[in-house]
Amino acid sequence: MYPPRSQRNEGRKKARKPKIGKAWIITNLVLLLMIVGLFGYYYIFEHDNSGSLAENAGYSQTEKKIQTGSASEDRSTPSVSENVTALSNKQLDEGPHAEKKFADDETKQSAASDTSNRPATTSDTDAPEGSSTGAKLSSGKDGQAQNDTSNKDIYDGNPSTDKGGTEDIKKSKTDGADSPTVTLHFVGDVQFSGKVEQRLEQNGFDFPYQYLGNLFHKDDLTIANLETPVTTNGVGALNKTYVYKSSPKALTALAAAGIDAVNLANNHILDQGTGGLLDTLKYLDEKGIAHAGAGRNAKEAYAPHYFERKGIKIALLGTTRVMPEANWNAGAKQPGVAGAYDSTAIVKSIREARMQADLVIVITHWGKERATALEPHQTELSHAFIDAGADLVIGGHPHVLQGMEQYKGKWIAYSTGNFIFSKSTVPATWDTAIFQATCTRNGACEMKLTPYRAELGQPIPLKDTEASKILQRVAALSPGNVSIGTDGTVSAQ
């Protein structure tokens, strides 16, 4: 007979207990081994990763830092959202929009200050596509002969070893006390036409620079406003009183004097038509002189030009709010200038430059000729440029000196006056200065003015009483509490 069912169940339970105990032991051992393995893997992975981060720490310090979160007012860096917006809008299909044309500012000064008479954009006007691939990266001059500048804009991946020397490259790239700074010089309007050309033919094309010495060779970057096409051809504009045309011979001396770059966004660069502009671009490239503000199309005209100095990346942009006709605006397939009647395009370019460079400079043509008072658009545009990311705004066109302003910690020089130019009968146009900016990697600049008198085709340095009068006049014309010391140092209260 079989045992009772209860006894059979009891026996089965006793038989299963050893099996269950063994299973639990095996399961716990497997889990324990898995936990140990995970901890071991985590330790090895984190150890290797920490080593990689430590090795790369030195490289990350040399890279340009893109700030996130709220931007400092002193730097005016776009926030992350602004950067995303700029990247997502790399193609801009709108330029300045208006219908009415107006005559040249040389004869109709009132039109220059009338914001309602804005040149219309042409149908194919196109703003920059946000790409910096077309802009060259210039590393500066080397120790070669002054007239050998053909390779000046070829960047080999190394920081500049010319102006300023190599010792500064070895300095810490933080913004501490030993951080490198760059010294920049800005001069006013330059042209080599008419009576100026006659004088240069008599005295030599190096005549304008005889009193400058090596000033522009000892700095890191020198920038002028080239207010003339450089060509032996071209067709002169028929609707202008003053039409300029300069010889390519003038550019050889310009480069030899140490001028590294020119702004082309002004109301004379197309005096000899698009052919004259294209010749100008060709001759500038041949002489190794960088340029901004005009180009073979809108993308080129609005594109920043990048320089490398002492490990600091500098962006240069040019724009004009003075042009005699709407068709001077660069288009998608049309040579021309970077217009600022509608600031949308140039502001987008400034934002692009802000993401690429440590220091952003905007050269702009604006205001009313021979007027020391500011036009409303000068203040509006300069503030918009700084809000977009510019560190320094340098203006021209009035042919006289105007005041300076500090906005959000950034300097604006509203007009640098003439530099190498014809001499008018208005004494105010004789006063000029070399504007010096000493800037850090984070865009903080200190300004200093050196007064000159613009004689026919030649600037002459001033001293003592004459120099002091110019400095005092610029300070008096400056909005806000701007003062200029006897040595030309500019400060804001």
Number of C-alpha atoms within 10 A of each C-alpha: 3 6 7 8 9 8 10 11 11 10 11 10 10 10 11 10 11 10 10 11 11 11 12 11 11 12 12 12 12 12 12 12 12 12 12 12 12 12 12 11 12 12 12 12 12 11 11 12 12 12 12 11 12 11 11 11 11 10 10 11 12 13 10 16 13 15 14 13 10 11 13 14 13 15 21 21 26 25 16 15 11 13 18 11 14 20 17 10 14 16 17 16 15 17 28 23 16 16 13 13 16 16 17 21 22 16 12 16 17 11 19 24 22 13 13 12 15 26 27 22 25 20 12 17 25 27 30 29 21 24 17 19 9 11 20 17 23 26 27 24 23 16 9 9 9 15 15 16 21 13 17 20 21 13 16 10 9 11 19 25 20 19 21 19 14 14 10 19 18 11 14 14 19 14 12 9 8 11 15 23 23 22 21 19 22 24 26 29 24 20 25 29 23 15 14 21 22 13 18 19 13 9 11 14 21 17 16 26 21 12 12 14 11 12 13 22 20 16 18 26 24 22 23 24 30 23 28 27 31 32 21 13 13 19 13 16 15 10 12 17 13 15 20 21 26 21 20 18 16 19 23 22 20 21 19 19 22 25 21 27 24 26 26 34 35 30 23 25 27 33 26 25 19 20 16 24 27 21 19 26 21 14 19 20 17 15 23 25 25 24 29 29 31 33 26 19 23 29 30 27 30 32 32 35 25 25 26 23 27 27 25 24 20 25 27 28 30 32 28 28 26 26 29 24 18 20 19 26 29 30 29 19 13 19 26 29 32 38 34 26 27 19 18 16 27 29 22 26 26 28 25 26 28 25 19 19 23 21 27 27 24 25 27 31 28 28 29 26 21 17 17 21 15 20 16 12 17 20 17 10 20 24 19 15 25 29 21 22 27 29 30 26 24 22 29 28 29 27 26 24 30 26 22 29 24 20 19 15 19 23 25 24 23 31 28 28 29 31 30 25 28 21 17 12 7 9 11 17 24 23 24 32 28 19 21 21 21 17 20 20 22 18 25 18 22 16 21 20 24 19 23 22 22 25 20 19 25 23 26 17 17 17 11 9 10 14 22 18 15 23 25 16 15 21 22 17 18 22 13 15 13 18 19 20 14 15 13 21 15 21 18 14 7
